[in-house]
Amino acid sequence: MNVRKWAARRALGGRWRAAVRRGAPLLRRAAAALAGAGIVALGAGIGVWLADVTPREAKRTPIVSVSLPLVAPPQPQPEPTDEPADDLAPRAEPQPELLGAPAEAPAPPAWRRFAVAAPAASEPAPMIALVLDDMGVALDRSWQAIGLRGPLTLAYLPYAQDLAEQTAAARRAGHELLLHLPMEPDDAGEDPGPNALLTGLDEGELGRRLEWNLGRFGAYVGVNNHMGSRLTRDAAAMEFVLAEIKARGLLFLDSRTTPDSIGLRLARRAGVPAIRRDVFIDNAADAEAIAAQLAALEALARERGFAVGIGHPRPATLKALEAWLPRLAERGFALVPISAIVARVSAPHELTAAQGPLAGPRAGAD
């Protein structure tokens, strides 16, 4: 071999070794990549194999620690059915008409709901209802009247003071209550009081005043007129007033401050339980006159079976009643609240027959 060929081989071998040295890192990286791919492929194959051989119940979802709001777990839903879901729906109360049970009775009207029970008697006795008008204004005498033996019927003026306290005390003492409704008198010089019902008012103002008066206190059985000798002759005004009295379930006592009053007749026609006053016991405020009127009241009750008297908390009247009331039962009479007599004569035909002539020196007084 000559020197030239030997040199050429040597140079070729050197270039090959240099190329190998330069390509070695690339070859190592390629080999590493191929090895990694093989490992991944091998791992995936093992995972598939494990998935096939591991029971489903053994699988677990990886737990991730994340703060979330608490939510109630979903409730199992019932299977669809054609039957009503009685166990899920709220049950309605059974309806009486569906079960054949009688419907609930309506509440009694106010004149019966707030009535005071009449004293029990071993045998029927003539009944006397004694009404004291103008209660609540003269406080000393009004409190004295509350202390009288009862049951009395106390008619309070709506513009009096401390009505809630006075009327509550009167009921505790066993007395029955009326609202003493101010109405227009014939004499323009007489003042029936604030918010009185007047014939010249339109229906709006008349209704406003009536609402004010009727709302001043509660637990009363009915209404009687304070004064009113003019208004109780006015058919339109009285029909308006009586319609409201009926709507509230109240009774009406016609005080008969004029013999021309049409209050009782209109009340009966409107279906309002009603009666009228028979005797004013203290038109003359002296002891002898009051005693004579109380005797007339007894005579009428004995003749007809009942009688209604009206007085006032005046000194002479209160003194006379302090002596008269305790002996009333001994003389054979039953002192009753006004509602007891109204209940007795509430039927129209009984009321027509029962209302006899008025007793006393004059038919009425404002």
C-alpha positions as a Markdown table, in Angstrom:
| # | Residue | x | y | z |
|---|---|---|---|---|
| 1 | Met | 0.0 | 0.0 | 0.0 |
| 2 | Asn | 1.4 | 3.3 | -1.0 |
| 3 | Val | 1.5 | 6.2 | 1.2 |
| 4 | Arg | -1.2 | 8.1 | -0.8 |
| 5 | Lys | -3.9 | 5.5 | -0.3 |
| 6 | Trp | -3.1 | 5.1 | 3.3 |
| 7 | Ala | -3.4 | 8.8 | 3.9 |
| 8 | Ala | -6.8 | 8.8 | 2.1 |
| 9 | Arg | -8.2 | 6.0 | 4.3 |
| 10 | Arg | -7.0 | 7.7 | 7.4 |
| 11 | Ala | -8.6 | 10.9 | 6.4 |
| 12 | Leu | -12.0 | 9.0 | 5.6 |
| 13 | Gly | -11.9 | 7.2 | 9.0 |
| 14 | Gly | -11.3 | 10.5 | 10.8 |
| 15 | Arg | -14.3 | 12.1 | 9.1 |
| 16 | Trp | -16.5 | 9.1 | 10.0 |
| 17 | Arg | -15.5 | 9.3 | 13.7 |
| 18 | Ala | -16.1 | 13.0 | 13.7 |
| 19 | Ala | -19.6 | 12.5 | 12.2 |
| 20 | Val | -20.3 | 9.7 | 14.8 |
| 21 | Arg | -19.2 | 12.0 | 17.6 |
| 22 | Arg | -21.5 | 14.8 | 16.3 |
| 23 | Gly | -24.5 | 12.5 | 15.9 |
| 24 | Ala | -24.2 | 10.7 | 19.2 |
| 25 | Pro | -26.3 | 13.2 | 21.2 |
| 26 | Leu | -29.1 | 13.1 | 18.7 |
| 27 | Leu | -29.0 | 9.3 | 18.7 |
| 28 | Arg | -29.2 | 9.3 | 22.5 |
| 29 | Arg | -32.2 | 11.7 | 22.5 |
| 30 | Ala | -34.0 | 9.7 | 19.9 |
| 31 | Ala | -33.3 | 6.5 | 21.9 |
| 32 | Ala | -34.6 | 8.1 | 25.1 |
| 33 | Ala | -37.8 | 9.3 | 23.3 |
| 34 | Leu | -38.4 | 5.8 | 21.9 |
| 35 | Ala | -37.9 | 4.3 | 25.3 |
| 36 | Gly | -40.3 | 6.8 | 26.9 |
| 37 | Ala | -43.0 | 6.1 | 24.3 |
| 38 | Gly | -42.6 | 2.5 | 24.9 |
| 39 | Ile | -43.0 | 2.9 | 28.7 |
| 40 | Val | -46.2 | 5.0 | 28.2 |
| 41 | Ala | -47.6 | 2.5 | 25.8 |
| 42 | Leu | -46.8 | -0.3 | 28.2 |
| 43 | Gly | -48.5 | 1.6 | 31.1 |
| 44 | Ala | -51.6 | 2.2 | 29.0 |
| 45 | Gly | -51.9 | -1.4 | 28.2 |
| 46 | Ile | -51.5 | -2.4 | 31.8 |
| 47 | Gly | -54.2 | 0.2 | 32.8 |
| 48 | Val | -56.7 | -1.3 | 30.2 |
| 49 | Trp | -55.9 | -4.7 | 31.5 |
| 50 | Leu | -56.5 | -3.7 | 35.1 |
| 51 | Ala | -59.8 | -2.0 | 34.2 |
| 52 | Asp | -61.0 | -5.2 | 32.7 |
| 53 | Val | -60.1 | -7.3 | 35.7 |
| 54 | Thr | -61.0 | -4.9 | 38.6 |
| 55 | Pro | -64.6 | -5.1 | 40.0 |
| 56 | Arg | -66.7 | -1.9 | 39.4 |
| 57 | Glu | -67.4 | -1.6 | 43.1 |
| 58 | Ala | -63.7 | -1.3 | 43.8 |
| 59 | Lys | -63.3 | 1.9 | 41.7 |
| 60 | Arg | -63.0 | 5.1 | 43.6 |
| 61 | Thr | -63.3 | 8.7 | 42.5 |
| 62 | Pro | -60.1 | 10.7 | 43.4 |
| 63 | Ile | -60.8 | 13.0 | 46.4 |
| 64 | Val | -60.2 | 16.6 | 45.6 |
| 65 | Ser | -60.0 | 19.0 | 48.5 |
| 66 | Val | -62.2 | 21.9 | 47.4 |
| 67 | Ser | -64.4 | 24.1 | 49.7 |
| 68 | Leu | -68.0 | 24.1 | 48.4 |
| 69 | Pro | -71.3 | 25.2 | 50.0 |
| 70 | Leu | -73.2 | 22.4 | 51.6 |
| 71 | Val | -76.1 | 21.2 | 49.5 |
| 72 | Ala | -78.8 | 18.8 | 50.7 |
| 73 | Pro | -78.5 | 15.5 | 48.9 |
| 74 | Pro | -81.2 | 14.9 | 46.3 |
| 75 | Gln | -84.3 | 13.0 | 47.6 |
| 76 | Pro | -85.4 | 9.9 | 45.8 |
| 77 | Gln | -88.2 | 10.6 | 43.4 |
| 78 | Pro | -91.3 | 8.4 | 43.5 |
| 79 | Glu | -92.0 | 6.2 | 40.6 |
| 80 | Pro | -94.7 | 7.5 | 38.2 |
| 81 | Thr | -98.1 | 6.2 | 39.1 |
| 82 | Asp | -101.7 | 6.8 | 38.1 |
| 83 | Glu | -102.8 | 6.9 | 41.8 |
| 84 | Pro | -102.8 | 10.2 | 43.7 |
| 85 | Ala | -99.7 | 10.7 | 45.9 |
| 86 | Asp | -101.5 | 11.0 | 49.2 |
| 87 | Asp | -98.3 | 10.5 | 51.2 |
| 88 | Leu | -96.6 | 13.5 | 49.6 |
| 89 | Ala | -99.4 | 16.1 | 49.2 |
| 90 | Pro | -100.7 | 18.0 | 52.2 |
| 91 | Arg | -104.0 | 16.7 | 53.3 |
| 92 | Ala | -107.0 | 19.1 | 53.2 |
| 93 | Glu | -109.3 | 19.3 | 56.2 |
| 94 | Pro | -112.4 | 17.3 | 55.6 |
| 95 | Gln | -115.3 | 19.4 | 54.4 |
| 96 | Pro | -118.5 | 19.0 | 56.5 |
| 97 | Glu | -120.7 | 19.1 | 53.5 |
| 98 | Leu | -118.7 | 16.3 | 51.9 |
| 99 | Leu | -118.9 | 14.2 | 55.0 |
| 100 | Gly | -122.5 | 14.9 | 55.7 |
| 101 | Ala | -121.8 | 16.8 | 58.9 |
| 102 | Pro | -123.8 | 19.9 | 59.7 |
| 103 | Ala | -122.2 | 23.3 | 58.8 |
| 104 | Glu | -120.9 | 25.4 | 61.6 |
| 105 | Ala | -123.6 | 27.6 | 63.1 |
| 106 | Pro | -123.3 | 31.4 | 62.4 |
| 107 | Ala | -122.1 | 33.6 | 65.3 |
| 108 | Pro | -125.0 | 35.1 | 67.3 |
| 109 | Pro | -125.7 | 38.8 | 66.7 |
| 110 | Ala | -124.2 | 41.4 | 69.0 |
| 111 | Trp | -127.4 | 42.0 | 70.9 |
| 112 | Arg | -127.3 | 38.4 | 72.0 |
| 113 | Arg | -123.6 | 37.9 | 72.2 |
| 114 | Phe | -123.1 | 40.8 | 74.7 |
| 115 | Ala | -126.4 | 40.2 | 76.5 |
| 116 | Val | -126.3 | 39.8 | 80.3 |
| 117 | Ala | -128.1 | 36.7 | 81.5 |
| 118 | Ala | -131.4 | 37.4 | 83.3 |
| 119 | Pro | -131.6 | 36.1 | 86.9 |
| 120 | Ala | -133.1 | 32.6 | 87.1 |
| 121 | Ala | -136.5 | 32.4 | 88.7 |
| 122 | Ser | -138.4 | 29.4 | 90.1 |
| 123 | Glu | -141.5 | 30.6 | 88.3 |
| 124 | Pro | -142.3 | 33.2 | 85.7 |
| 125 | Ala | -142.5 | 36.7 | 87.1 |
| 126 | Pro | -143.4 | 40.1 | 85.5 |
| 127 | Met | -140.2 | 41.5 | 84.1 |
| 128 | Ile | -138.9 | 45.0 | 84.5 |
| 129 | Ala | -136.0 | 46.5 | 82.6 |
| 130 | Leu | -134.7 | 49.7 | 84.0 |
| 131 | Val | -132.5 | 51.8 | 81.7 |
| 132 | Leu | -130.3 | 54.7 | 83.0 |
| 133 | Asp | -129.6 | 57.2 | 80.2 |
| 134 | Asp | -126.9 | 59.9 | 80.0 |
| 135 | Met | -124.3 | 57.7 | 81.6 |
| 136 | Gly | -120.6 | 58.6 | 81.6 |
| 137 | Val | -120.7 | 62.4 | 81.7 |
| 138 | Ala | -121.3 | 63.1 | 85.4 |
| 139 | Leu | -118.5 | 60.8 | 86.6 |
| 140 | Asp | -119.4 | 60.6 | 90.3 |
| 141 | Arg | -123.0 | 59.8 | 89.7 |
| 142 | Ser | -122.2 | 57.4 | 86.9 |
| 143 | Trp | -119.9 | 55.4 | 89.2 |
| 144 | Gln | -122.6 | 55.5 | 91.8 |
| 145 | Ala | -125.0 | 54.0 | 89.3 |
| 146 | Ile | -122.6 | 51.2 | 88.5 |
| 147 | Gly | -122.7 | 50.3 | 92.2 |
| 148 | Leu | -126.5 | 49.8 | 92.2 |
| 149 | Arg | -128.1 | 46.4 | 92.4 |
| 150 | Gly | -128.6 | 44.9 | 89.0 |
| 151 | Pro | -128.8 | 43.9 | 86.3 |
| 152 | Leu | -129.5 | 47.4 | 85.1 |
| 153 | Thr | -129.2 | 48.6 | 81.5 |
| 154 | Leu | -126.7 | 51.5 | 81.4 |
| 155 | Ala | -126.8 | 53.8 | 78.3 |
| 156 | Tyr | -123.5 | 55.6 | 77.8 |
| 157 | Leu | -123.1 | 58.8 | 75.8 |
| 158 | Pro | -120.5 | 58.4 | 73.1 |
| 159 | Tyr | -118.7 | 61.7 | 73.9 |
| 160 | Ala | -118.1 | 60.8 | 77.6 |
| 161 | Gln | -114.6 | 60.4 | 78.9 |
| 162 | Asp | -112.9 | 57.2 | 80.0 |
| 163 | Leu | -115.6 | 55.1 | 78.3 |
| 164 | Ala | -113.5 | 51.9 | 78.1 |
| 165 | Glu | -112.9 | 52.0 | 81.9 |
| 166 | Gln | -116.4 | 52.9 | 82.8 |
| 167 | Thr | -118.1 | 50.3 | 80.5 |
| 168 | Ala | -115.8 | 47.5 | 81.5 |
| 169 | Ala | -116.6 | 48.2 | 85.2 |
| 170 | Ala | -120.3 | 48.3 | 84.4 |
| 171 | Arg | -120.1 | 44.9 | 82.8 |
| 172 | Arg | -118.1 | 43.5 | 85.6 |
| 173 | Ala | -120.8 | 44.7 | 88.0 |
| 174 | Gly | -123.4 | 42.6 | 86.0 |
| 175 | His | -125.0 | 45.5 | 84.0 |
| 176 | Glu | -125.9 | 45.5 | 80.3 |
| 177 | Leu | -124.8 | 48.3 | 78.0 |
| 178 | Leu | -126.5 | 50.5 | 75.4 |
| 179 | Leu | -125.0 | 53.3 | 73.3 |
| 180 | His | -127.0 | 56.4 | 73.9 |
| 181 | Leu | -127.0 | 57.9 | 70.4 |
| 182 | Pro | -127.3 | 61.7 | 70.2 |
| 183 | Met | -130.1 | 62.9 | 67.8 |
| 184 | Glu | -131.6 | 66.2 | 66.9 |
| 185 | Pro | -134.3 | 67.5 | 69.2 |
| 186 | Asp | -137.2 | 69.7 | 68.3 |
| 187 | Asp | -135.9 | 72.6 | 70.4 |
| 188 | Ala | -133.0 | 74.2 | 68.6 |
| 189 | Gly | -131.9 | 75.7 | 71.9 |
| 190 | Glu | -131.1 | 72.2 | 73.3 |
| 191 | Asp | -127.6 | 70.8 | 72.4 |
| 192 | Pro | -127.6 | 67.0 | 71.8 |
| 193 | Gly | -123.7 | 67.0 | 71.9 |
| 194 | Pro | -120.9 | 66.6 | 69.4 |
| 195 | Asn | -121.4 | 64.5 | 66.3 |
| 196 | Ala | -125.2 | 64.4 | 66.8 |
| 197 | Leu | -127.3 | 63.1 | 64.0 |
| 198 | Leu | -129.2 | 65.9 | 62.4 |
| 199 | Thr | -132.0 | 65.9 | 59.8 |
| 200 | Gly | -130.2 | 68.4 | 57.5 |
| 201 | Leu | -127.1 | 66.3 | 57.0 |
| 202 | Asp | -126.3 | 64.5 | 53.7 |
| 203 | Glu | -125.8 | 60.8 | 53.8 |
| 204 | Gly | -122.0 | 61.1 | 53.7 |
| 205 | Glu | -121.8 | 63.3 | 56.9 |
| 206 | Leu | -124.6 | 61.4 | 58.6 |
| 207 | Gly | -122.7 | 58.1 | 57.9 |
| 208 | Arg | -119.5 | 59.6 | 59.2 |
| 209 | Arg | -121.1 | 60.8 | 62.5 |
| 210 | Leu | -122.9 | 57.5 | 62.9 |
| 211 | Glu | -119.7 | 55.6 | 62.5 |
| 212 | Trp | -117.9 | 57.8 | 65.0 |
| 213 | Asn | -120.6 | 57.3 | 67.6 |
| 214 | Leu | -121.0 | 53.6 | 67.2 |
| 215 | Gly | -117.3 | 53.1 | 67.5 |
| 216 | Arg | -116.6 | 54.8 | 70.8 |
| 217 | Phe | -116.8 | 51.7 | 72.9 |
| 218 | Gly | -117.7 | 48.0 | 72.6 |
| 219 | Ala | -119.7 | 45.1 | 74.1 |
| 220 | Tyr | -123.0 | 46.9 | 74.0 |
| 221 | Val | -126.2 | 45.2 | 72.9 |
| 222 | Gly | -128.0 | 48.1 | 71.1 |
| 223 | Val | -128.8 | 51.7 | 70.7 |
| 224 | Asn | -131.3 | 54.1 | 72.2 |
| 225 | Asn | -131.8 | 57.7 | 71.2 |
| 226 | His | -130.5 | 60.7 | 73.3 |
| 227 | Met | -133.0 | 63.5 | 72.6 |
| 228 | Gly | -134.1 | 63.0 | 69.0 |
| 229 | Ser | -137.6 | 64.3 | 69.1 |
| 230 | Arg | -137.1 | 65.7 | 65.6 |
| 231 | Leu | -134.9 | 63.1 | 64.0 |
| 232 | Thr | -137.0 | 60.1 | 65.2 |
| 233 | Arg | -139.9 | 61.6 | 63.1 |
| 234 | Asp | -137.8 | 61.7 | 59.9 |
| 235 | Ala | -138.3 | 58.5 | 57.9 |
| 236 | Ala | -135.3 | 58.9 | 55.6 |
| 237 | Ala | -132.9 | 59.6 | 58.5 |
| 238 | Met | -134.2 | 56.8 | 60.7 |
| 239 | Glu | -134.1 | 54.3 | 57.9 |
| 240 | Phe | -130.4 | 55.2 | 57.3 |
| 241 | Val | -129.6 | 54.8 | 61.0 |
| 242 | Leu | -131.6 | 51.6 | 61.4 |
| 243 | Ala | -129.9 | 50.0 | 58.4 |
| 244 | Glu | -126.5 | 50.4 | 60.1 |
| 245 | Ile | -127.9 | 49.2 | 63.4 |
| 246 | Lys | -129.2 | 46.1 | 61.7 |
| 247 | Ala | -125.9 | 45.5 | 59.9 |
| 248 | Arg | -124.1 | 45.5 | 63.3 |
| 249 | Gly | -126.5 | 43.0 | 64.8 |
| 250 | Leu | -127.8 | 45.5 | 67.4 |
| 251 | Leu | -131.2 | 46.1 | 69.0 |
| 252 | Phe | -133.0 | 49.4 | 69.1 |
| 253 | Leu | -134.8 | 50.9 | 72.1 |
| 254 | Asp | -137.0 | 53.8 | 71.1 |
| 255 | Ser | -136.8 | 56.2 | 74.0 |
| 256 | Arg | -140.0 | 57.9 | 72.8 |
| 257 | Thr | -138.9 | 61.4 | 73.4 |
| 258 | Thr | -142.0 | 62.3 | 71.3 |
| 259 | Pro | -145.3 | 60.5 | 70.9 |
| 260 | Asp | -144.8 | 61.0 | 67.1 |
| 261 | Ser | -141.7 | 58.9 | 66.9 |
| 262 | Ile | -141.7 | 56.4 | 64.0 |
| 263 | Gly | -138.5 | 54.6 | 65.3 |
| 264 | Leu | -140.2 | 51.5 | 66.6 |
| 265 | Arg | -142.4 | 51.0 | 63.5 |
| 266 | Leu | -139.4 | 51.5 | 61.1 |
| 267 | Ala | -137.2 | 49.2 | 63.1 |
| 268 | Arg | -139.8 | 46.4 | 63.0 |
| 269 | Arg | -140.2 | 46.9 | 59.3 |
| 270 | Ala | -136.4 | 46.7 | 58.8 |
| 271 | Gly | -136.1 | 43.5 | 60.9 |
| 272 | Val | -134.3 | 45.2 | 63.8 |
| 273 | Pro | -135.0 | 43.7 | 67.2 |
| 274 | Ala | -136.7 | 46.6 | 68.9 |
| 275 | Ile | -138.9 | 47.8 | 71.8 |
| 276 | Arg | -140.0 | 51.2 | 73.2 |
| 277 | Arg | -139.8 | 52.9 | 76.5 |
| 278 | Asp | -142.9 | 52.7 | 78.7 |
| 279 | Val | -142.2 | 55.0 | 81.6 |
| 280 | Phe | -139.9 | 57.9 | 82.3 |
| 281 | Ile | -139.3 | 57.6 | 86.0 |
| 282 | Asp | -137.7 | 61.0 | 86.7 |
| 283 | Asn | -139.2 | 63.7 | 84.5 |
| 284 | Ala | -139.9 | 65.4 | 87.8 |
| 285 | Ala | -136.8 | 65.0 | 89.9 |
| 286 | Asp | -138.3 | 64.7 | 93.4 |
| 287 | Ala | -138.7 | 61.7 | 95.6 |
| 288 | Glu | -142.6 | 61.6 | 95.5 |
| 289 | Ala | -142.8 | 61.9 | 91.7 |
| 290 | Ile | -140.1 | 59.2 | 91.2 |
| 291 | Ala | -141.9 | 56.9 | 93.6 |
| 292 | Ala | -145.2 | 57.4 | 91.7 |
| 293 | Gln | -143.5 | 56.6 | 88.4 |
| 294 | Leu | -141.9 | 53.4 | 89.8 |
| 295 | Ala | -145.3 | 52.3 | 91.0 |
| 296 | Ala | -146.7 | 52.9 | 87.5 |
| 297 | Leu | -143.9 | 50.8 | 86.1 |
| 298 | Glu | -144.7 | 47.9 | 88.4 |
| 299 | Ala | -148.4 | 48.1 | 87.6 |
| 300 | Leu | -147.8 | 48.0 | 83.8 |
| 301 | Ala | -145.4 | 45.0 | 84.3 |
| 302 | Arg | -147.9 | 43.1 | 86.4 |
| 303 | Glu | -150.7 | 43.8 | 83.8 |
| 304 | Arg | -148.7 | 43.0 | 80.6 |
| 305 | Gly | -145.9 | 40.8 | 81.9 |
| 306 | Phe | -143.1 | 43.2 | 81.2 |
| 307 | Ala | -142.3 | 47.0 | 81.3 |
| 308 | Val | -139.4 | 49.2 | 80.3 |
| 309 | Gly | -138.5 | 52.3 | 82.4 |
| 310 | Ile | -135.9 | 55.0 | 81.7 |
| 311 | Gly | -134.3 | 57.2 | 84.3 |
| 312 | His | -131.0 | 59.1 | 84.7 |
| 313 | Pro | -128.1 | 59.2 | 87.2 |
| 314 | Arg | -129.5 | 62.1 | 89.1 |
| 315 | Pro | -129.2 | 62.4 | 92.9 |
| 316 | Ala | -132.9 | 61.9 | 93.6 |
| 317 | Thr | -133.2 | 59.0 | 91.2 |
| 318 | Leu | -130.1 | 57.2 | 92.5 |
| 319 | Lys | -131.4 | 57.6 | 96.1 |
| 320 | Ala | -134.8 | 56.2 | 95.2 |
| 321 | Leu | -133.4 | 53.3 | 93.3 |
| 322 | Glu | -131.1 | 52.4 | 96.2 |
| 323 | Ala | -134.2 | 51.7 | 98.3 |
| 324 | Trp | -136.5 | 50.3 | 95.5 |
| 325 | Leu | -134.2 | 47.8 | 93.8 |
| 326 | Pro | -133.5 | 45.4 | 96.7 |
| 327 | Arg | -137.2 | 44.9 | 97.4 |
| 328 | Leu | -138.3 | 44.4 | 93.8 |
| 329 | Ala | -138.0 | 40.6 | 94.0 |
| 330 | Glu | -139.9 | 40.5 | 97.2 |
| 331 | Arg | -142.8 | 42.1 | 95.5 |
| 332 | Gly | -142.8 | 39.5 | 92.8 |
| 333 | Phe | -140.9 | 41.1 | 90.0 |
| 334 | Ala | -137.8 | 40.1 | 88.0 |
| 335 | Leu | -135.3 | 42.8 | 87.2 |
| 336 | Val | -133.9 | 42.0 | 83.8 |
| 337 | Pro | -131.6 | 43.6 | 81.2 |
| 338 | Ile | -133.3 | 45.1 | 78.1 |
| 339 | Ser | -132.2 | 42.2 | 75.9 |
| 340 | Ala | -134.3 | 39.8 | 77.9 |
| 341 | Ile | -137.5 | 41.8 | 77.1 |
| 342 | Val | -136.5 | 42.3 | 73.5 |
| 343 | Ala | -136.0 | 38.5 | 73.2 |
| 344 | Arg | -139.4 | 38.0 | 74.6 |
| 345 | Val | -141.2 | 40.3 | 72.2 |
| 346 | Ser | -138.9 | 40.0 | 69.1 |
| 347 | Ala | -141.5 | 38.4 | 66.9 |
| 348 | Pro | -143.4 | 41.1 | 65.1 |
| 349 | His | -146.9 | 39.9 | 66.0 |
| 350 | Glu | -146.0 | 39.6 | 69.7 |
| 351 | Leu | -144.4 | 43.1 | 69.6 |
| 352 | Thr | -147.5 | 44.7 | 68.0 |
| 353 | Ala | -149.8 | 43.2 | 70.6 |
| 354 | Ala | -147.5 | 43.8 | 73.6 |
| 355 | Gln | -146.9 | 47.5 | 73.1 |
| 356 | Gly | -149.6 | 49.1 | 75.3 |
| 357 | Pro | -150.3 | 52.7 | 76.2 |
| 358 | Leu | -147.5 | 54.7 | 77.6 |
| 359 | Ala | -147.5 | 55.4 | 81.3 |
| 360 | Gly | -146.5 | 58.6 | 83.1 |
| 361 | Pro | -147.5 | 62.2 | 83.2 |
| 362 | Arg | -146.3 | 62.8 | 79.6 |
| 363 | Ala | -145.4 | 60.6 | 76.6 |
| 364 | Gly | -141.8 | 61.7 | 76.4 |
| 365 | Ala | -139.1 | 64.2 | 77.0 |
| 366 | Asp | -135.9 | 65.2 | 75.4 |
